[in-house]
Amino acid sequence: MATYSKYLTAKNSSIAGSILLVLYLLKRRRRTVKRDGRKGGSDIVLNNEKDGRKDRAAVDKDFFRRIFQILGIMVPQVFCKETGYLVLIAAMLVTRTYCDVWMIQNGTMIESAIIGRSPKDFKAYLFSFIKFMPLIALVNNFLKFGLYELKLRFRERLTKHLYDQYLQGFTYYKMGNLDNRIANADQLLTQDVEKFCNSVVDLYSNLSKPLLDIGLYIFKLTSAIGAQGPAVMMTYLLVSGLFLTRLRRPIGKMTVTEQRYEGEYRFVNSRLITNSEEIAFYNGNTREKQTIYATFKKLVDHLHNFIFFRVSMGFVDSIIAKYLATVVGYLVVSRPFLSPSHPRHLHSTHSELLEDYYQSGRMLLRLSQALGRIVLAGRDMTRLSGFTCRITELMKVLKELNAGKYERTMVSQQEKESDTSEKLVLVPGSGQIINRDNLIKFDHAPLATPNGDVLIRDLTFEVRSGTNVLVCGPNGCGKSSLFRVLGELWPLFGGQLTKPERGKLFYVPQRPYMTLGSLRDQVIYPDTYEDQQRKGISDHVLKEYLDNVQLGHILEREGTWDSVQDWMDVLSGGEKQRMAMARLFYHKPQFAILDECTSAVSVDVEDFIYSHCRTVGISLFTVSHRKSLWKHHEYYLHMDGRGSYEFKPITEETVEFGS
């Protein structure tokens, strides 16, 4: 701040001091961006490895390319409702501009009648104003209606497009677990989309009206005071606009950073709500408060800097875009009247000159205000560039993820410590997945995490329908990784994987997911009631599934399948696990992955569940530490966590040893 004080004390002029203040903040911001870029912790500059450049939040040709790309989504056809609202807004803007011109002319006539002491003219022009008031009010409110509707329709179009990409396949999972380019996707999909759509529509309105005003007032003023006056005003617009645009450059980058910090702050709050029970057991409220305060402090510090910059920039904007523009306007409008040799003085009376002055002065004032709004619209455009940069980055990542591409650091600690000759080259998606019913077969496939950590270099085993496999080993050995590859959540880095289609392989986790909805929805998830009817499964059969896992009392308690509760809280841990097994019986997949999913279930219910799975033809991959489950399986897959594994049949000796 010492440097900042020197900047201020070096100048006595408030205007010069403010300009220097903005330049100082601009330099300071550049240094911050460079430091953040070296650390790799900033979203202000987005990495683009294809062309070696950096995607910047600035008003340039890339900004216009991105904005037109998004507009193609929000206005998909020439003839659509969005186009209709754009035309409505344009028509209301043109009408309002003509209303403004008429009000200037009518107001001048009213004042001339007052000065000229003409009651008849005064009453006539005043009555005309009263007569047109409802029309002017109607135009203004139709304009507001068009703006509000267009914002909502733009948001609806863009939101649906992004969610179609985000919820296509497992993209939502890949974005958070395989790709590290986008953090806090919920922030982008909700708040950023809303702010982007609002900014686009506001910019359309804030640019269209001043441009119409400028064109109309230039035409009117040229016939009144000549072409030189409007030309001077337009030159001032160009020079001041370029100067202010240069000073406003940091706004786009600061907007991107603001939204990133907002997303981080929202994320830590959602984590507190999601994990409230675990945090409460640990008495972790003090630690969580420190985490939230630290995240909030980053946001507040940035917002303080942003407010300080915008206030300083607003001072310069007011001086240049408003007051100096008014001074230039006075100089221009005074020239025809203060110059004795001007042709208008030779053929006009004093009253005519006075009337011309009032009318021309007001038009020139409106012209200068329109020019000022055009200059200030650059500020909105710079802020819009920040939202545009974030939205297009999200669209780019979604497109690449849906195409099977993701970006993540592939250098693992394990590879660093190993000998160069033993390194395994990992190419995501280089393995071949073959869809085939009633068979799961790994054929020389490496088991690796998306980070590049190799858990098993060469995994080969085969399981056919009717065979249950017990998967065991220490924590971190690769059990969950195996299932994520099976479920196609993680890429296959080589070899071949033969498996049924996704819908014929079902995963039951230790903490089952209970969806928002009715009791029926908990059993048939992710099917809908229409899907259940299409499959020909009656509610009576659903009741049998609940009875099989000893949950029939829940239906008796609720009284109806359509009862809606917060099932995550209503059901206990064991009830949720049994509900997940009833869901498994409903879907009847070829293979099911049971990941410690009966840890909170009694042994007798567990025995029935495993026996019933064999009866209905569901083959199981089970992760469990219960020794009583060995008898329900034919093979075991043991991973030692050091890169080795065993796949062997379970014999009587194995069962006895396990027991």
N, C-alpha and C positions, 0 to 999 in steps of 0.2 A: 504493500500500500504506500510505501515511501515514494516509489516511482510515480504512482498515481497522484500523490500530493504535489509532486514537482510539476506534473502536467497541469494541474489546476492553478497553481500559484504562478506559473510562467505567463499566464495570459490574464488580462483584466477584462477582456470582452467575454460576456456570457455565451455568445454564439460560438466564438472560436474555442472557448473552453469546453463547451459541450461536444463540438466536433472532435476535438483532441481526445476527449474522454471516450467517445465511441471508437476512435482509432486505437486507443490504448487497450480497450477491451477486446478489440479485434485481434491485436497482436497477442494478447494474453491467451485468447481462445485458441489461436494457432499453436502456441507452445503446448497447451494442454492436449490438443488433438495429437500432436506429434508424440508426446509422452505416452498417451493412451495407446497409440498405434504400436509403439515399441513393446508395450506390455501385452498387447493382444487382447485387452479387456474392454474394448470400446466397440459399440455398434454404430458409431458415427460414420466410420468408413467401413463399408461392407466388402469383403474379399471376393474377387471374381477371378478365379484361376484360369479361365479360358483365354482371356486376352491380356492377363497380367496387369490390368488397370484396377482402379478402386471406384466403386459405385459411390458417388457423393450426393449428398442432399443439397442440390443447388439448382437454380433456375438456368438451365442450359438446354442443349438439343436433346440430351438424354431424358431430361425432365419432360419435355413435350412428347417424346416418343413413348415414355411410360404412361403419361396421362391419356394419350389417345388410345393406347392399348387397353387401359381400364375402361375408358368411355365406350369402347366397342363391346364390353360386357354389360355395362349399365344401360346402353341404348343399342340393343341387339339388331333392330330393324329400322328401316326408314319410317315405316308406318307402325308405330306402337304408342302406348299411352305416354311413355316418357317423352317421345317427340312431340306429342300433343301438348304436354305441359311446358316444354321448351318454347313452343310457338305461342302458347298463351302468355307466358312470362314476357316474351319479346313484344307481343302485341300490346300488353299492358304498359310496358316500358315506353314504347313509342307513343301510346296514347297519353301517358303521364307527362312526357316531354312536351307534347303539343299543349296539354293543359297548363304546364308551367309557362310556356310562351304566351298563351292566351291570358293567364293571370297577370303576367308582367304588363302586357299591353292594356288590359282592363284596369289594373291598379294605377297605371300612369294616367289614364283618362279620368279616373276618380279623383286623383290628386290635382290634375289640371282643372277639373270642374270646381274643386274646393278653392284653389288659388284664384281661379277666374270668377268666383262668386256666381256660379250658374247652378241654381237648385234643380232645374229641369234635367241638365246633363248628369248632375250628381245622382239624382234618383234613378235615371235610366241605367247608368253603368252599375250602380249598387244593386238594382234589381237583377241585372244580368249575372252579377256575381252570385247572388242568392239562388238564382235559378240553376246555375251550374254546380252548386255545392254538392248535391246528391250524386251527380255523375262523377265528380272528382273523388268523393269518398268511396264510391263503388269501385272505381279503377284501382285505388290504393288497396282495398281489401281483396279484390280479385288477384292482385299481384301477390299479396301475402299468401293467399290460398294456394296459388301455383307454386310458390317457393316451398311451402311446407310439404305439399304433396310430392314435389319432385325430390326433395331430400329423402322422404320416406321410401319412395319407389327406387331410387338409386341404392339406398341401403339394403332394401329387400333383394334386388337383383344381385348385388355384389356379395351379400352374405350367403345367399343360396349357392352361388357359383363357388365360393370358397369352401363351403361345407360339403358340396358335392365332391370336391377334390380331397378335402381333409378326411372325410369318412368313406373314401373309396378303398376297399380292401382293408389293409392294416396300416394305412398311411399315418393315422393319428398315433399309432404305437411307434412307428418308425421315426416320426419327427422328434419324439421325446426320448427315445432309447437308442436309435441308431445314428441319427444325424444331430450334430450339435451347432448348426448354424442359426436355428430359431429357438429362442428361449421365450417362455410365457406366450404360447400360441393363443391362449384365451384372451389375453390383452389385445392382440392384433385382431382377432376375429370379432371382438365386441366393441371396445372403446375406439380403437384406431379406425375401424371401418366406419363407425358413426361419425367421427370427427372428419374423416376424409370426405365423406359424402356431403356433410354440411359445408365444408370448406369449398368444395367444387361448386355447389349451387350458389353460395354466397359470392364467390369470385365471378361466376357468370352474371349475377345480378349487378355486382359492384363495377364490373367492366362494361356491361352492355349499356346501362343508363348513362354513364358519363360519355361514352363514345357517341351515343345518339345526341346527347346535349351538345358535345363539341361540334359535331357536323352541322346541326341545325343552327346553333348560335354563330358559328363562323359564316354560314350563308347569310344570316340576318345582319350581322355586323359588317360584313364586306360591303353590303349595299348601303349601310348607314355611315360608316367611318372609313371605308376603304380596306384593301386587303393587307396593308402593312401591319395594322394592329393585331389581327389574328395570327399573322405570321410570326410576330414577335412572341406572342403567347405560346405558340407551338414550339418555337425554338427553346423557350424557357422550359417547357415541359420535357423536351428531349434531354437537355443538359442536366436539369435537376433530377430527372428520373434515373439517368445513368449514374450520377453521383450517389444518390440514395440507395440504388440497387447494390452498388459496391459496398456501402457501409452495412447493408442488411445481410450480407452473406452468412454470418454465423447463425442467423435465426433458424435456418433449415436444419443445421447440424444440432443446434441446441434442442430443437423440437424432437428429433430422433432420440437424443439422450434422455429427454424428459419422459417420453413414452416408455423407454426401456426401464428407467427407474420406477415409474408407475407400475409396470408389470412385475418387477421384483418385489415391490412393496405389497402388491396384491397377492403374490405367490406365497410369501411368508405368512400372511394372514390366513390364506386358505389351508396351508399346512397345519397351522395351529388348530383350526376347526376339524380337519380330517383326522388328526392324531391326538385329539384332546384327551382321550382316555389314557393312552400310554404316557403322555406328558404329565397327567395328573398323578398317575401311579409313581412316577419318578420325582414328583414335586418340582417339576422343571419350569414353573411359571416365571421365576426370576431370570433364568437363562433365556427363555423364549422372549421375555420382555426386552432383554439386552439385544437379542437378534433383531426384533422388530424395530426397536429404537435406532439401531445402527443403520438398518435399511431405510427407515424413515428419514434419518438425518442426511443420508446421501441425497434423497429426493428433495428435502427442504433446502439444503445448501445449493443444489443446482437451481431450484426455483428462485431462491434469493438472487443468485447471479443473473438468472434469466429476467426477472423483474427489473433488476438494476439496469440491465442492458436495454430492455424495452422502454423503460422510462427515459433513459438517456437518448435512445434513438427516437422516442416520441417527441422529445424536445426539439431535436434537429428536424424531424418531419414537420412539426408545427411551424417552425421558422421558415423552412424552405418551401413546403408544399402549400401552406396557407397564407402566412403573412407577407412573405416576399412576393408570392404570386399576386396578392392583393395590391402591393406596391406597384408591381409591373402593370397590373390592370389599370390603376389610376394614371400612370404615365401614358399608357396607350390611349385611354379614353379622353384625356385632357388635351392631347395634341391637336385634334381638329378645332377645339374651342379656344385654346390659348394662342394659336397661331393666327395673327391678323390676316395673313395672305391666303388662308385656307379657303377654298371655293365655297364652303358652306356658309361663311360669313357674308358673302356678297348677295345671296338670294333668300336669306331667312330672317324672319323677325325675331325679336327677343323671346317671345312666348314659344315660337317654334323651336328655337335653339334650346330653350329650357326643357321642352317636351322631349326633344331628341336626346338631350343629355340624360334625363331621367331614364328613358327607355334603353338607350345604349349603355348607360352605366350599369343598369340592372342586368342586362344581358351579358355584359362583360364580367360582372360579378359572378353570375351563374357559370360563365365559361371558365373563370379562374377556379371556381369551386369544383367544376367537373375535372379540370386539369389536376387539381389537388387530389381528388379521389382516384384518378388514374395513377398518380404517383404513389399514393398510399396503398393502392391495390397491389403494388409490387411487394409490400410487406406481407400481405395475405398470400401472395403467390409463393414467396420464399418459405413461409410456414407450411403451405400446402406441399411443397417439394419434400419436406420431411416425412409427412404422412405417405406421400406417393412412393418414396423410396422404401418405406417399410412394407407397404402393401405389395409392391412389385417383387420385393425380395421373398415375401411369403408365397406369392404365386409361382415364382421360379423354383423354390424349394419343393413345393407341393407337386409341381410338374415333374421334377427330377425323381422325387420319391416314388411317384406313381409309375415312372419308367424304370424303376429298380435301381436308381443311382442314389447314393448318399455320400456325404463327406464327413469323415471322422479321422482323427489321428490313428494311424495304423502301426505305430511303433510302440511295442510293449516292452516292459521291463524284462520279461522272460527272454525276448529276442536279443535285447542289448547284452544280457549276461551270457548268452550262448555263443558258441563258436560260429564264425562266419560260414564255415562249410556246412554247418548243420541247420542253417536258417531255412525255414519253409516259406516259400513265396505264396502269399495269400491274395487272391483276387476275388472280391465279393461277387457272388452269383456265378462263379465259374463252374460250379458243380451242376450236375444234371438231375432234375427232379422228374420222375416218371410216375404218373398216376395209374395205379392198378389196385383193384379191389382185393381185400382179404390178405394183404401181404404188406409187411414193413421190412425193408431190407436196406441196410447201410453197406455200401460196396466201396471200400478204400476211400472213405470220406474223412477229412480232418474235422475235428470238433474244435471250434475256435470261437472266441467272443468277437463282437464287432470292433473292439479295440485292437484286435490282432493277437490276443493271448491264446496260444495253442494249448488246449487241454488234453487232447488226444490226437496224435499225428495221423493215425490210420485206424479208423473204426470200421469194423466189418462184422456184421451179424445179420441173421434173418429170423423173422417171427411171422408165422401164419395164423390166420384166424382159428380160434379154439385153443390157443396157447397163451397162458398168462405169464408175464415176466415180472420179477421183483427187482427193482433197481435200487442198489444200495451203495454206500460209500460215504466218506467224511464230507463235511461241509466244504463247498468250493471245488469239489472234484469234477463237476460238470453235469450233474443230474438235471438241473433246471435248464442248462444250455442245450442238452439233448432234446428236451421237450420243446424248446423254442425253435429249434431247427425243424423238428417234426411238424410243428404248427405253422411253419413258414414265416415265423416272426423274424428270425435271423437268417441271413443268407447262407447258402451252402458254398463253402470255399473250395470245393473240389470233389472228385469222385461222383458216385451216383447214389441217389436216395429214391427207392421205390416205396410208394405209400398210397393209400386211398386219397380221394379228393378231400378238401378241407372239411366239408360238411359231414363226412363219414368218420371223422376223428374228433373226439370230444375231450375237453380238458376240465377237470374238477380240482380247483385249488384248495389249499388248507382253509383259506378265508373266502368262502363263496360270495359272489356278487349278488345282491338283492336289488332288483330294478325298481324304479318308481312305477307304481301301478297297483293292480288288484292282486288278490291271492292267486287267481288263475295265472296271471302274468309271471309269478315266481316259478311256477311249475313248467310252463311252456316256453320260457325265455330261451332264445330271442324270437321265437315265433309270436305271431299275433293271433287273436281269436279267429280271424278269417283263415289263417294257416292251419289252426287246429281243426276247424270244420272241413277244410279241404282234405286233410289227412284222414278224416272220418273217425277221429278220436272223440268220444263222448265225455261229458263231465263225470259220468259214472266210472269210466276207466281212470280218469285223473284221481278220483277218490280212492281207487284201488292202489294207485302209486303212492299216495300219502299213507294209506294203511300199511303198505309194505315196509315203510320206514318209520312206522309208529307216529305219524303226524296227523292221523285222522281227526284227532280232537281239535285241531286248529280250525278245520272247516266247520265242525259242530259249534265251536265257540263263536266264530264270525258269522255263521248262519248262511253265508252266500259266497260264491266264487268271486263276485264283483266287489267284495269289501276291499277298501283301500286303506292301507296303514303305512307307517314308516317301518318297513319290514326289517331294516338293518337294526333298529332299536327294539322292535317288538319281539323278534325271535332271539333266542339264546344262541350261543356258539354252536352247541350240539344240534339244535334245531335247524340252524342254517346249513350245517353240513348234511343233515338228513334231507333237507329240502333240495340241496344240490344233487343228491343221489336220486330223489324222485324225478328231478329234471333229467337225469341221465336215463332213467327207465323210459321216460316219455320219448326221448329222441332216438333211443336204440341205435347208437352208432356201431360201426364195425369194431373200432378200437376206442378205448377210453384210457386217459392218463389220470391216475388218481394220485395227487401229490399231497400226502399226509392228510387226506380229506376225511378220514374217520378218526382223527386223533381225539376228538371230543365226544365220540360215540361209544356206547357200551359194547362189550365184546360180543354179546349175544346178537345184538342188532347188526354189528359188523359182520358176523358170520352169515347171517341171513342175506345181507346185501351182496356179499361176494358169491354166495351160492346162487342167488337170483340172477346175477350178471351172467354166470355160466349157463343158467337155464335159458335165458333169452338170447344167448349167443353174442354177448359183448366180451371181447378179449381185452385184457387189462395190462397196462404198464403201471405198476404200483411203486410209489416211494413211501416207505414206512419203516419205522424202527420196532414195530410190534412183532415179536417172534411168533405170535399165534397166526400170522398171515402167511407164513412160509407154506403151509399145507394147501393153500389155495392157488399155488403157482407151480409151473412146470420148469421154468428156467430162472436163473438169476444173472443179472448184469452188475458186476462189481467194479467200481472205479476207485483207484487208490489215491487219486489227487496228484500223482506224480507223472501222469502221462500213460500209465498202463491200465489195462482192464481185463476182466475175465467174463466170458459168456459161456455158462455151463448149465447142464440140466440139474434140477434139484432131485437128489436121490433120498432114500429113506435115511441114510446117514446124515445128509445135510439137514433134513427136517429135524432129526433128533438132536443134531448139534445146535440148530437154531432154537429148538425148544429148551 
